[in-house]
Amino acid sequence: MTYATEPRRNPTAWAAFWVGLVGLLLMPIPAFIGFFLGGGLSLVAAVLVVIALLKGLARRGKGIAPVVFAGIFVLLTWGGISVGGGIWW
């Protein structure tokens, strides 16, 4: 059985990727602006990461790469916020 005709697309993964990237880029804005914008977007991205990961695993791993990068963006955003990014800088 061949799966060559099945597209390698996971739109939820790409949504998580872009939302996570925007959240990471907005996180350093000081005076709690980055905390709310970047942190809020990273929470949305985290939910999208879980959904996209489950979809990708159900499709035998197709479209997993953007999910991995989105998860990294989310972790970097949370790490930046935990050391004061978006709050005091």
C-alpha positions, 0 to 999 in steps of 0.5 A, spaced: 500 500 500 502 506 498 501 513 501 504 517 495 498 520 493 496 523 500 498 530 501 504 532 506 500 538 509 498 540 516 495 547 516 494 546 524 501 545 524 503 551 520 498 556 524 501 554 530 508 555 527 506 562 525 502 564 531 508 561 536 513 565 531 509 572 532 509 571 540 516 570 540 518 576 536 513 580 541 515 577 547 521 582 548 516 589 548 517 592 555 512 594 560 507 588 560 505 589 553 510 583 551 507 579 557 500 579 554 501 579 547 507 574 546 504 570 552 497 570 550 499 568 543 504 563 546 498 560 549 494 559 543 500 556 539 501 551 545 494 549 544 495 549 536 501 545 537 497 539 541 492 539 536 497 539 530 501 534 533 495 529 534 493 530 527 500 529 524 501 522 528 494 520 526 497 521 519 503 517 520 508 523 522 506 527 516 507 535 517 510 534 524 516 539 522 512 545 523 509 543 530 516 541 532 519 548 531 512 551 534 513 548 540 520 550 540 518 557 539 513 556 545 518 554 550 523 560 548 517 565 549 515 562 556 523 561 558 524 569 556 518 571 560 520 567 566 527 571 566 523 578 565 522 578 558 516 583 556 515 585 563 521 589 565 526 590 559 
